[in-house]
Amino acid sequence: MIISRVKGTRDFSPEEMRKWRYVENIIRKIFERYGYEEILTPTFEYLELFLKKSGDEIIQHAYVFEDKSGRKLILRPEETTPAIRFYVSGLRNRPHPLRLYYIVNCFRYEEPQAGRYREFWQAGVEIIGTNSPEAVAELIILANNVLEDLGLKNYEIRIGNIKLLKNILKEYDEKFQNKILRLIDKKEFDKLKSFKLKNEDELFRIINFKGDKNDLINICNDEDFINLLDYLDDASVKYKIDLSIARGLDYYSGIVFEIHSKKLGAQKQICGGGVYSLGELFGFDIKACGFAFGLDRLLLALEKENRLKNIGNEDKRFLIFIFDKKYFRKAIEIAKIVRRYFRCEIEIMRKKIKRALEYAINKNIDFLIILGEEIERDVILIKDLKRNIQKEIHINNLEDFLKNL
């Protein structure tokens, strides 16, 4: 019997992993160039960490379980809350602001769709110590920088302000506010109208806002919001004001933003973040903001734009073939030299030369190093499989040959 993988999870082939690591390495490099330092938190946390501020829907779709001692635990559904927990318990005394980043897997029990899985990956950053418009501007510029370096073209940065929506709903308690905000986040406006809210006309005027920065001044006196847009204009970052962005997590409290890929369908969001408040979980105020890329959707968007073609095939590849097993020790010695510069495999299944060539071609190997009787006088045969050229080289000259490729 073959046991299949769990629904909503994936196996990654070597080709897929090359693309994945390529994208991850670019993200990591840019995060670190902006001064962010990597952290890693446990895959599971105490359930109570998420109960108050992550939102009812997140908890409903979380993987919750009891351990053998009866403690209620949760597989992390997102990484911002654990990052703040780690900050409070272990990083609070470091110089501020703290710039932290992570690349982790998260878990939600949702119906799988294109770009949505039950195990998914986030690459995110948190700025702890400030939620100023300068900090939010840095986040958006950073996210835009990542997408530019990855070569993504068809995306749109959308910026909103949850504080404007909460101000209109201030007569209602927090639980009801969050319920309304989730409807706005899902664009379920018909359900929203059924509540017959006070100030409903004003709420829909905000949600349906279609203007630019100059028009925004007429309905919003939030100086931080205007300053942020000025900073983005100065940085030549293109954006669209979208005051219907409410985000799906209850801890967002101010400026929020999302990045949508124009090449994806309903699941088009590839990045989201903004200003949030989690300090009340720990008994004191913590100013913070951050964002996370959904790596699964980001890779899908890059694939749609054909940005990951031939990734991982740039490096030269070698295969060492031995005519007799007595040359295996020599093959190890030669492979050690080649691996200083390029990828190198040794043929270990004792194939005939014809089968070894077939294997090399299927693996897109560039050079075949053949160890025959010539190795007795320290000579090897190197066959260029792309150009169908071969030559003899003395082992002493191998390194020079590799340097000149």
VOPAGU-2260 file (C-alpha; in pm, 1 decimal, decimal comma):
REM VOPAGU-2260
SITE   aa  ch    i         X         Y         Z
SITE  MET   A    0       0,0       0,0       0,0
SITE  ILE   A    1     124,9     345,1     -90,5
SITE  ILE   A    2      65,1     608,5     176,1
SITE  SER   A    3      -9,0     942,1      12,1
SITE  ARG   A    4      94,8    1281,1     146,7
SITE  VAL   A    5    -142,1    1469,9     376,3
SITE  LYS   A    6    -400,7    1690,3     204,8
SITE  GLY   A    7    -288,1    2051,3     174,1
SITE  THR   A    8      83,5    1965,9     187,6
SITE  ARG   A    9     339,4    1923,3     -88,7
SITE  ASP   A   10     650,5    1733,2    -185,4
SITE  PHE   A   11     916,2    1946,4    -353,3
SITE  SER   A   12    1121,7    1798,1    -636,1
SITE  PRO   A   13    1491,2    1887,0    -679,5
SITE  GLU   A   14    1392,0    2124,9    -962,7
SITE  GLU   A   15    1133,7    2296,6    -743,4
SITE  MET   A   16    1377,3    2322,5    -455,1
SITE  ARG   A   17    1635,4    2494,7    -674,8
SITE  LYS   A   18    1376,4    2761,4    -757,5
SITE  TRP   A   19    1267,0    2783,0    -394,4
SITE  ARG   A   20    1622,5    2833,1    -263,8
SITE  TYR   A   21    1697,5    3084,1    -537,9
SITE  VAL   A   22    1403,3    3301,7    -429,5
SITE  GLU   A   23    1474,8    3248,3     -60,0
SITE  ASN   A   24    1841,0    3347,0    -100,1
SITE  ILE   A   25    1753,4    3671,4    -278,0
SITE  ILE   A   26    1500,7    3758,9      -7,1
SITE  ARG   A   27    1748,6    3676,8     269,3
SITE  LYS   A   28    2024,4    3884,0     104,8
SITE  ILE   A   29    1803,3    4192,8      68,6
SITE  PHE   A   30    1659,0    4164,2     420,4
SITE  GLU   A   31    2011,1    4156,4     562,4
SITE  ARG   A   32    2128,3    4448,2     347,8
SITE  TYR   A   33    1857,5    4657,4     514,2
SITE  GLY   A   34    1995,1    4562,2     855,1
SITE  TYR   A   35    1748,9    4287,4     951,7
SITE  GLU   A   36    1874,0    3988,7    1153,9
SITE  GLU   A   37    1729,7    3638,9    1137,1
SITE  ILE   A   38    1537,8    3471,5    1418,3
SITE  LEU   A   39    1370,7    3132,3    1447,3
SITE  THR   A   40    1094,1    3039,2    1691,1
SITE  PRO   A   41     940,1    2698,8    1773,9
SITE  THR   A   42     699,6    2539,8    1526,8
SITE  PHE   A   43     438,1    2510,5    1803,1
SITE  GLU   A   44     341,2    2748,2    2083,4
SITE  TYR   A   45      95,2    2759,7    2371,8
SITE  LEU   A   46    -256,4    2811,1    2234,5
SITE  GLU   A   47    -321,4    3105,6    2468,4
SITE  LEU   A   48     -58,3    3311,2    2284,0
SITE  PHE   A   49    -291,0    3334,2    1983,4
SITE  LEU   A   50    -634,8    3333,2    2146,7
SITE  LYS   A   51    -673,9    3704,5    2215,1
SITE  LYS   A   52    -536,4    3894,5    1915,2
SITE  SER   A   53    -499,6    3666,9    1613,1
SITE  GLY   A   54    -871,9    3657,3    1530,4
SITE  ASP   A   55   -1146,5    3399,9    1572,4
SITE  GLU   A   56   -1116,8    3276,2    1215,6
SITE  ILE   A   57    -745,8    3203,2    1249,2
SITE  ILE   A   58    -808,4    3001,7    1565,0
SITE  GLN   A   59   -1097,5    2814,1    1402,5
SITE  HIS   A   60    -864,8    2705,3    1121,7
SITE  ALA   A   61    -560,5    2636,9    1338,4
SITE  TYR   A   62    -401,5    2303,2    1415,6
SITE  VAL   A   63    -463,3    2276,4    1791,7
SITE  PHE   A   64    -371,5    1974,2    2002,5
SITE  GLU   A   65    -287,0    1859,6    2352,3
SITE  ASP   A   66      49,9    1715,6    2443,3
SITE  LYS   A   67      93,0    1417,4    2676,2
SITE  SER   A   68      75,1    1646,1    2978,8
SITE  GLY   A   69    -256,6    1797,1    2869,5
SITE  ARG   A   70    -112,4    2133,7    2764,2
SITE  LYS   A   71    -299,9    2299,8    2476,4
SITE  LEU   A   72     -62,1    2376,3    2191,8
SITE  ILE   A   73     -95,3    2519,6    1843,1
SITE  LEU   A   74     108,8    2486,7    1524,8
SITE  ARG   A   75     195,0    2847,7    1446,4
SITE  PRO   A   76     -65,2    2995,8    1204,4
SITE  GLU   A   77     154,7    3303,8    1152,4
SITE  GLU   A   78     488,8    3428,6    1282,2
SITE  THR   A   79     436,7    3786,2    1402,4
SITE  THR   A   80     289,2    3684,8    1738,1
SITE  PRO   A   81     571,4    3436,3    1819,5
SITE  ALA   A   82     826,4    3700,6    1716,9
SITE  ILE   A   83     681,2    3946,6    1968,4
SITE  ARG   A   84     668,6    3672,5    2233,6
SITE  PHE   A   85    1038,4    3607,6    2170,8
SITE  TYR   A   86    1111,0    3981,5    2183,5
SITE  VAL   A   87     944,0    4014,5    2525,0
SITE  SER   A   88    1113,0    3705,9    2672,3
SITE  GLY   A   89    1460,7    3735,0    2524,2
SITE  LEU   A   90    1534,5    4039,0    2308,0
SITE  ARG   A   91    1377,6    4335,2    2486,6
SITE  ASN   A   92    1703,5    4476,4    2624,4
SITE  ARG   A   93    1874,0    4506,1    2286,4
SITE  PRO   A   94    1919,0    4843,8    2113,6
SITE  HIS   A   95    1604,3    4969,7    1941,4
SITE  PRO   A   96    1466,4    4959,3    1686,7
SITE  LEU   A   97    1503,9    4585,1    1644,0
SITE  ARG   A   98    1497,4    4474,3    1283,2
SITE  LEU   A   99    1416,9    4103,3    1273,1
SITE  TYR   A  100    1337,4    3863,8     988,7
SITE  TYR   A  101    1229,7    3502,3     951,7
SITE  ILE   A  102    1161,6    3241,7     685,2
SITE  VAL   A  103     936,6    2975,3     837,5
SITE  ASN   A  104     654,6    2731,9     768,9
SITE  CYS   A  105     307,8    2798,2     914,1
SITE  PHE   A  106     -11,2    2591,1     935,4
SITE  ARG   A  107    -382,6    2657,0     882,9
SITE  TYR   A  108    -659,9    2405,6     830,7
SITE  GLU   A  109    -822,9    2564,4     524,2
SITE  GLU   A  110    -954,3    2420,0     200,7
SITE  PRO   A  111    -655,2    2395,9     -35,6
SITE  GLN   A  112    -667,5    2612,9    -348,0
SITE  ALA   A  113    -417,6    2739,7    -602,5
SITE  GLY   A  114    -150,9    2913,3    -394,5
SITE  ARG   A  115    -314,2    2817,2     -64,3
SITE  TYR   A  116    -197,0    2517,4     137,6
SITE  ARG   A  117    -240,2    2386,4     490,1
SITE  GLU   A  118     133,5    2403,1     535,1
SITE  PHE   A  119     270,5    2721,8     384,5
SITE  TRP   A  120     578,6    2942,2     411,7
SITE  GLN   A  121     624,9    3303,3     513,7
SITE  ALA   A  122     926,9    3529,3     469,6
SITE  GLY   A  123     872,6    3832,1     686,5
SITE  VAL   A  124    1025,5    4117,8     881,7
SITE  GLU   A  125     934,2    4300,2    1201,8
SITE  ILE   A  126    1047,0    4643,5    1319,0
SITE  ILE   A  127    1005,4    4661,4    1696,4
SITE  GLY   A  128    1036,8    4990,0    1883,3
SITE  THR   A  129     858,2    5219,4    1639,9
SITE  ASN   A  130     560,2    5229,8    1407,3
SITE  SER   A  131     643,4    5568,9    1258,8
SITE  PRO   A  132     564,1    5649,4     895,7
SITE  GLU   A  133     939,1    5630,8     832,8
SITE  ALA   A  134     937,7    5269,3     954,1
SITE  VAL   A  135     635,7    5174,4     742,3
SITE  ALA   A  136     793,5    5346,2     441,6
SITE  GLU   A  137    1105,5    5132,8     493,3
SITE  LEU   A  138     891,8    4818,4     497,8
SITE  ILE   A  139     716,5    4900,6     171,7
SITE  ILE   A  140    1039,2    5010,0       1,2
SITE  LEU   A  141    1203,2    4685,7     121,8
SITE  ALA   A  142     918,2    4467,2      -8,7
SITE  ASN   A  143     925,3    4652,4    -340,2
SITE  ASN   A  144    1305,0    4606,0    -358,2
SITE  VAL   A  145    1265,7    4228,3    -313,7
SITE  LEU   A  146    1014,8    4205,1    -598,7
SITE  GLU   A  147    1229,5    4420,6    -825,6
SITE  ASP   A  148    1535,1    4202,1    -763,9
SITE  LEU   A  149    1329,6    3888,8    -830,2
SITE  GLY   A  150    1221,9    4040,8   -1161,0
SITE  LEU   A  151     847,0    4041,3   -1088,7
SITE  LYS   A  152     667,7    4300,5   -1302,7
SITE  ASN   A  153     291,4    4264,8   -1273,3
SITE  TYR   A  154     215,2    4358,9    -915,4
SITE  GLU   A  155      40,6    4639,8    -732,5
SITE  ILE   A  156     109,1    4785,4    -387,8
SITE  ARG   A  157    -216,1    4883,3    -213,5
SITE  ILE   A  158    -210,9    5095,3     102,6
SITE  GLY   A  159    -488,5    5150,5     355,0
SITE  ASN   A  160    -539,6    5263,2     712,2
SITE  ILE   A  161    -737,3    5045,3     948,8
SITE  LYS   A  162    -748,9    5329,6    1200,7
SITE  LEU   A  163    -991,8    5517,3     975,5
SITE  LEU   A  164   -1229,4    5220,9     975,9
SITE  LYS   A  165   -1197,2    5166,5    1351,2
SITE  ASN   A  166   -1271,7    5532,3    1419,9
SITE  ILE   A  167   -1604,2    5499,2    1238,8
SITE  LEU   A  168   -1680,6    5180,0    1437,2
SITE  LYS   A  169   -1563,3    5316,5    1774,2
SITE  GLU   A  170   -1914,3    5299,3    1925,6
SITE  TYR   A  171   -1902,5    4919,6    1901,8
SITE  ASP   A  172   -1698,8    4683,2    2118,0
SITE  GLU   A  173   -1372,2    4537,0    1990,1
SITE  LYS   A  174   -1515,7    4192,6    1915,6
SITE  PHE   A  175   -1791,3    4338,2    1696,0
SITE  GLN   A  176   -1545,7    4576,1    1527,7
SITE  ASN   A  177   -1326,1    4283,2    1433,4
SITE  LYS   A  178   -1624,3    4095,7    1293,4
SITE  ILE   A  179   -1708,6    4392,1    1069,4
SITE  LEU   A  180   -1345,9    4437,7     966,8
SITE  ARG   A  181   -1327,4    4073,1     857,6
SITE  LEU   A  182   -1628,8    4127,3     632,4
SITE  ILE   A  183   -1456,8    4431,9     482,9
SITE  ASP   A  184   -1134,2    4233,5     439,9
SITE  LYS   A  185   -1324,1    3964,5     247,8
SITE  LYS   A  186   -1513,3    4229,4      46,3
SITE  GLU   A  187   -1846,0    4082,3     166,4
SITE  PHE   A  188   -2023,7    4417,1     142,9
SITE  ASP   A  189   -2376,6    4275,1     110,7
SITE  LYS   A  190   -2339,6    4103,8     448,3
SITE  LEU   A  191   -2195,7    4427,0     584,4
SITE  LYS   A  192   -2506,1    4623,5     480,4
SITE  SER   A  193   -2731,7    4375,3     660,1
SITE  PHE   A  194   -2598,2    4501,6     995,6
SITE  LYS   A  195   -2738,7    4853,0     930,2
SITE  LEU   A  196   -2448,9    5012,9    1112,7
SITE  LYS   A  197   -2443,9    5362,0    1252,3
SITE  ASN   A  198   -2241,6    5587,6    1020,9
SITE  GLU   A  199   -2283,1    5326,7     746,8
SITE  ASP   A  200   -2269,8    5594,8     477,0
SITE  GLU   A  201   -1941,9    5728,3     612,8
SITE  LEU   A  202   -1799,2    5375,2     635,7
SITE  PHE   A  203   -1883,4    5301,7     272,5
SITE  ARG   A  204   -1745,7    5639,2     164,9
SITE  ILE   A  205   -1411,4    5532,6     311,9
SITE  ILE   A  206   -1427,8    5179,1     171,4
SITE  ASN   A  207   -1515,8    5302,7    -178,7
SITE  PHE   A  208   -1253,4    5579,4    -187,0
SITE  LYS   A  209   -1102,3    5599,4    -537,4
SITE  GLY   A  210    -891,5    5914,2    -519,3
SITE  ASP   A  211    -522,7    5995,7    -489,1
SITE  LYS   A  212    -313,7    6150,1    -211,9
SITE  ASN   A  213    -456,5    6497,8    -266,8
SITE  ASP   A  214    -814,8    6370,3    -245,2
SITE  LEU   A  215    -728,5    6176,6      69,1
SITE  ILE   A  216    -666,7    6497,1     262,2
SITE  ASN   A  217   -1037,1    6580,7     231,2
SITE  ILE   A  218   -1145,0    6270,5     425,5
SITE  CYS   A  219    -842,9    6200,8     644,3
SITE  ASN   A  220    -642,5    6420,0     881,4
SITE  ASP   A  221    -393,5    6143,8     965,9
SITE  GLU   A  222     -58,4    6319,5     927,4
SITE  ASP   A  223     136,3    5992,2     950,0
SITE  PHE   A  224     -58,3    5849,4     657,5
SITE  ILE   A  225       9,2    6153,3     439,1
SITE  ASN   A  226     377,1    6154,4     539,8
SITE  LEU   A  227     408,6    5787,4     442,3
SITE  LEU   A  228     270,0    5854,5      95,3
SITE  ASP   A  229     508,3    6150,0      57,1
SITE  TYR   A  230     802,8    5925,3     145,5
SITE  LEU   A  231     694,3    5663,4    -109,1
SITE  ASP   A  232     657,3    5931,1    -375,3
SITE  ASP   A  233    1008,8    6051,5    -295,6
SITE  ALA   A  234    1134,6    5692,9    -332,5
SITE  SER   A  235     950,4    5653,0    -667,2
SITE  VAL   A  236     749,1    5359,5    -532,2
SITE  LYS   A  237     422,2    5319,6    -717,3
SITE  TYR   A  238     114,9    5246,1    -504,2
SITE  LYS   A  239    -261,3    5268,7    -493,8
SITE  ILE   A  240    -465,2    5394,5    -199,2
SITE  ASP   A  241    -715,9    5126,0     -96,8
SITE  LEU   A  242    -901,9    5209,0     223,7
SITE  SER   A  243   -1094,7    4882,0     209,3
SITE  ILE   A  244    -786,1    4689,0     324,3
SITE  ALA   A  245    -868,6    4556,4     669,3
SITE  ARG   A  246    -629,5    4255,0     699,3
SITE  GLY   A  247    -748,6    3927,2     849,1
SITE  LEU   A  248    -573,3    3950,7    1186,5
SITE  ASP   A  249    -718,5    4143,6    1479,4
SITE  TYR   A  250    -389,1    4295,2    1593,2
SITE  TYR   A  251    -353,0    4544,5    1305,4
SITE  SER   A  252    -418,2    4896,0    1430,2
SITE  GLY   A  253    -297,7    5158,5    1181,2
SITE  ILE   A  254    -150,4    5182,4     833,6
SITE  VAL   A  255    -174,3    4852,4     644,8
SITE  PHE   A  256     -66,5    4740,5     300,4
SITE  GLU   A  257     -94,0    4449,3      62,1
SITE  ILE   A  258      82,9    4355,4    -258,9
SITE  HIS   A  259    -120,8    4178,9    -525,9
SITE  SER   A  260       3,5    3988,3    -827,6
SITE  LYS   A  261    -194,3    4073,3   -1140,4
SITE  LYS   A  262    -116,5    3728,4   -1283,5
SITE  LEU   A  263    -289,5    3532,5   -1006,1
SITE  GLY   A  264    -662,1    3481,3    -968,9
SITE  ALA   A  265    -864,8    3511,5    -649,6
SITE  GLN   A  266    -561,6    3420,4    -436,0
SITE  LYS   A  267    -362,7    3718,1    -564,0
SITE  GLN   A  268    -214,2    3857,2    -243,2
SITE  ILE   A  269     158,0    3781,3    -220,2
SITE  CYS   A  270     249,5    4015,0      67,4
SITE  GLY   A  271      74,9    4191,7     353,3
SITE  GLY   A  272     156,4    4386,8     664,5
SITE  GLY   A  273     138,3    4714,1     849,7
SITE  VAL   A  274     124,0    4867,6    1197,5
SITE  TYR   A  275       5,1    4633,0    1471,5
SITE  SER   A  276     -50,8    4620,9    1846,6
SITE  LEU   A  277      33,5    4309,5    2048,0
SITE  GLY   A  278     170,8    4472,1    2362,5
SITE  GLU   A  279    -144,6    4417,8    2565,6
SITE  LEU   A  280     -75,1    4043,7    2555,2
SITE  PHE   A  281     231,9    4111,8    2767,7
SITE  GLY   A  282     116,7    4404,0    2980,1
SITE  PHE   A  283     295,9    4698,4    2820,3
SITE  ASP   A  284     296,9    4904,3    2502,6
SITE  ILE   A  285     504,4    4776,0    2211,9
SITE  LYS   A  286     526,2    4989,3    1900,9
SITE  ALA   A  287     583,9    4765,9    1600,9
SITE  CYS   A  288     515,9    4707,3    1232,9
SITE  GLY   A  289     604,5    4439,5     983,0
SITE  PHE   A  290     508,6    4237,8     678,6
SITE  ALA   A  291     535,6    3888,1     536,5
SITE  PHE   A  292     555,7    3745,1     188,2
SITE  GLY   A  293     355,9    3432,8     122,5
SITE  LEU   A  294     634,8    3236,6     -44,5
SITE  ASP   A  295     399,9    2983,5    -203,3
SITE  ARG   A  296     206,8    3251,3    -391,0
SITE  LEU   A  297     517,6    3454,5    -462,2
SITE  LEU   A  298     677,8    3159,6    -640,9
SITE  LEU   A  299     353,1    3097,3    -826,5
SITE  ALA   A  300     349,2    3461,5    -942,8
SITE  LEU   A  301     711,6    3434,8   -1056,3
SITE  GLU   A  302     630,5    3114,9   -1244,9
SITE  LYS   A  303     335,0    3286,0   -1415,2
SITE  GLU   A  304     573,3    3554,6   -1540,3
SITE  ASN   A  305     831,3    3293,3   -1642,9
SITE  ARG   A  306    1091,9    3444,9   -1407,8
SITE  LEU   A  307    1231,8    3114,8   -1278,8
SITE  LYS   A  308    1327,1    2947,5   -1604,5
SITE  ASN   A  309    1653,0    2750,0   -1588,9
SITE  ILE   A  310    1717,5    2854,5   -1227,9
SITE  GLY   A  311    1988,5    2636,4   -1076,9
SITE  ASN   A  312    2136,5    2534,2   -1412,3
SITE  GLU   A  313    2393,0    2814,3   -1428,5
SITE  ASP   A  314    2666,1    2614,8   -1256,4
SITE  LYS   A  315    2874,1    2368,7   -1458,8
SITE  ARG   A  316    2817,3    2002,6   -1374,7
SITE  PHE   A  317    3061,8    1714,3   -1393,2
SITE  LEU   A  318    3026,2    1336,7   -1379,8
SITE  ILE   A  319    3327,8    1111,1   -1320,8
SITE  PHE   A  320    3303,6     771,6   -1491,3
SITE  ILE   A  321    3542,9     490,8   -1401,0
SITE  PHE   A  322    3605,7     191,6   -1624,5
SITE  ASP   A  323    3723,8     -19,7   -1333,2
SITE  LYS   A  324    3638,5      -2,1    -963,3
SITE  LYS   A  325    4010,9      -2,9    -882,0
SITE  TYR   A  326    4013,3     361,4   -1000,2
SITE  PHE   A  327    3752,1     470,4    -746,2
SITE  ARG   A  328    4008,1     611,2    -501,7
SITE  LYS   A  329    4150,9     819,6    -783,2
SITE  ALA   A  330    3798,0     937,8    -867,6
SITE  ILE   A  331    3755,2    1064,7    -511,4
SITE  GLU   A  332    4081,1    1260,5    -542,7
SITE  ILE   A  333    3975,9    1417,5    -873,8
SITE  ALA   A  334    3623,2    1495,5    -749,0
SITE  LYS   A  335    3772,3    1683,5    -455,5
SITE  ILE   A  336    3954,1    1913,3    -699,3
SITE  VAL   A  337    3650,2    1967,0    -922,7
SITE  ARG   A  338    3421,8    2042,6    -627,7
SITE  ARG   A  339    3631,5    2344,5    -536,5
SITE  TYR   A  340    3476,8    2506,0    -843,3
SITE  PHE   A  341    3174,3    2312,2    -969,8
SITE  ARG   A  342    2922,9    2039,4    -894,9
SITE  CYS   A  343    3062,8    1692,7    -940,2
SITE  GLU   A  344    2919,7    1342,8    -909,8
SITE  ILE   A  345    3097,9    1008,3    -924,6
SITE  GLU   A  346    2923,9     726,7   -1110,0
SITE  ILE   A  347    2868,1     467,1    -835,1
SITE  MET   A  348    2634,1     212,3    -997,5
SITE  ARG   A  349    2903,4      50,0   -1215,2
SITE  LYS   A  350    2717,2     138,1   -1532,4
SITE  LYS   A  351    2857,7      80,5   -1877,8
SITE  ILE   A  352    2978,9     392,2   -2059,3
SITE  LYS   A  353    2665,8     407,5   -2278,3
SITE  ARG   A  354    2434,4     409,3   -1975,7
SITE  ALA   A  355    2654,7     661,1   -1798,0
SITE  LEU   A  356    2625,8     894,7   -2098,3
SITE  GLU   A  357    2248,6     857,8   -2099,8
SITE  TYR   A  358    2239,8     942,7   -1729,8
SITE  ALA   A  359    2464,3    1246,3   -1783,8
SITE  ILE   A  360    2245,3    1380,4   -2064,2
SITE  ASN   A  361    1925,2    1329,9   -1860,7
SITE  LYS   A  362    2083,4    1512,4   -1565,6
SITE  ASN   A  363    2196,5    1800,5   -1789,8
SITE  ILE   A  364    2561,2    1735,5   -1698,6
SITE  ASP   A  365    2814,8    1944,4   -1890,6
SITE  PHE   A  366    3134,8    1742,5   -1865,9
SITE  LEU   A  367    3212,8    1372,9   -1836,9
SITE  ILE   A  368    3550,3    1287,0   -1681,8
SITE  ILE   A  369    3657,3     939,1   -1786,2
SITE  LEU   A  370    3907,8     737,8   -1584,2
SITE  GLY   A  371    4055,4     455,7   -1789,3
SITE  GLU   A  372    4398,5     304,8   -1823,8
SITE  GLU   A  373    4536,3     656,8   -1886,6
SITE  ILE   A  374    4495,9     730,1   -1515,9
SITE  GLU   A  375    4796,8     504,3   -1454,0
SITE  ARG   A  376    5003,7     793,3   -1593,9
SITE  ASP   A  377    4785,3    1059,3   -1425,0
SITE  VAL   A  378    4594,3    1145,5   -1742,3
SITE  ILE   A  379    4213,8    1181,9   -1762,5
SITE  LEU   A  380    3976,6    1222,5   -2055,3
SITE  ILE   A  381    3731,8    1513,9   -2034,1
SITE  LYS   A  382    3433,0    1510,1   -2269,0
SITE  ASP   A  383    3238,4    1834,0   -2324,1
SITE  LEU   A  384    2886,6    1694,7   -2365,4
SITE  LYS   A  385    2736,3    2021,7   -2488,9
SITE  ARG   A  386    2984,2    2068,4   -2773,7
SITE  ASN   A  387    3073,7    1699,8   -2823,4
SITE  ILE   A  388    3445,1    1770,2   -2783,1
SITE  GLN   A  389    3689,9    1569,3   -2575,5
SITE  LYS   A  390    4052,5    1612,8   -2471,4
SITE  GLU   A  391    4317,3    1451,8   -2255,7
SITE  ILE   A  392    4439,3    1645,9   -1950,9
SITE  HIS   A  393    4709,6    1566,7   -1700,1
SITE  ILE   A  394    4579,9    1577,9   -1342,0
SITE  ASN   A  395    4833,7    1850,7   -1261,3
SITE  ASN   A  396    4661,9    2072,9   -1522,6
SITE  LEU   A  397    4304,2    2000,5   -1410,8
SITE  GLU   A  398    4277,4    2300,3   -1182,0
SITE  ASP   A  399    4387,0    2539,7   -1458,0
SITE  PHE   A  400    4128,0    2383,9   -1688,2
SITE  LEU   A  401    3853,3    2441,3   -1430,3
SITE  LYS   A  402    3957,8    2801,4   -1361,6
SITE  ASN   A  403    3929,8    2883,9   -1731,8
SITE  LEU   A  404    3577,4    2745,5   -1781,8
